[in-house]
Amino acid sequence: MKTYLAKKGDIQRKWYVVDASGIVLGRLAVKVANILRGRHKPTFTPQTDTGDFVVVINADKVALTGRKDDQKQYMFYSGYVGGESYRSVSDMRKQRPEFVIEHAVKGMLPRNRLARQMLKKLKIYPGASHPHDAQNPEMLSLK
């Protein structure tokens, strides 16, 4: 029996909508990363982008356990000496709520060109509405 390897032309992409309100950030990121990679499909091939599109709504209502809202910090570096700056999760939620989910999902993808291509299929919106109704996305329940 031969091993099946997916080719670029054989891939059928679907669209999924995930409601992030009340879901723990890490659990959400694992599920979204697996869908972006295509791990949920029987035709999964590691060296080919077989994943689907994911639209995450209510990104500002994602849950974090413990005191991570105040204690967890994201570091940014300008490239200059002494150019480090830190921001807590609560600050990032106010300014850019989609960054928190995007950062978590990016950390669960491989570090290569293929992962950067997969990350482009992730669409994150802070509110309950999104402009992708024309693609007829399926609602995906993660609870």
C-alpha positions, -999 to +999 in steps of 0.1 A: +000+000+000+013+034-010+013+065+013-010+092+001+006+126-004-017+156-010-009+178-040-017+215-043-045+210-068-063+182-048-069+204-017-106+213-009-106+243+015-135+250+038-143+279+060-150+276+097-162+302+123-151+298+159-168+318+187-140+326+212-162+339+240-155+320+272-130+295+257-096+293+274-069+308+251-046+278+249-073+253+241-087+276+214-052+281+199-046+243+197-078+236+179-074+266+155-037+256+147-047+220+139-074+232+115-050+257+098-025+228+094-051+203+082-045+178+110-082+171+112-083+157+076-074+122+065-054+137+037-030+155+060+005+159+046+031+176+067+049+193+039+018+206+021-007+232+033-039+211+035-056+233+061-088+253+060-097+289+067-107+299+103-126+330+113-124+337+150-151+361+164-154+377+198-116+377+203-119+402+231-139+377+252-114+349+252-108+335+287-075+331+306-070+311+337-055+323+369-041+358+371-026+358+336-046+389+326-024+410+348+008+389+352+014+376+317+035+401+296+043+404+260+078+417+252+085+440+222+119+451+210+126+481+189+161+470+178+179+497+197+198+495+230+173+497+258+144+494+234+125+467+253+089+473+262+064+451+280+027+450+279+003+429+299-025+409+284-052+433+297-035+462+279-033+442+247-069+432+249-079+469+250-056+480+222-054+450+198-076+421+210-068+400+179-031+400+188-036+377+219-051+349+198-028+354+168+003+352+190-009+320+207-018+303+174+015+313+158+034+297+186+017+264+179+026+263+142+060+252+129+087+278+123+090+279+085+076+294+053+047+270+053+035+282+087+036+318+076+013+308+047-010+290+071-013+320+093-027+340+064-058+318+065-066+329+101-090+358+103-096+373+138-123+399+147-129+414+181-167+416+177-194+392+168-196+402+131-173+393+102-172+401+065-169+364+053-205+355+050-201+350+012-178+320+018-207+301+037-185+293+068-195+264+091-199+272+128-174+251+148-182+243+184-151+239+207-170+236+240 
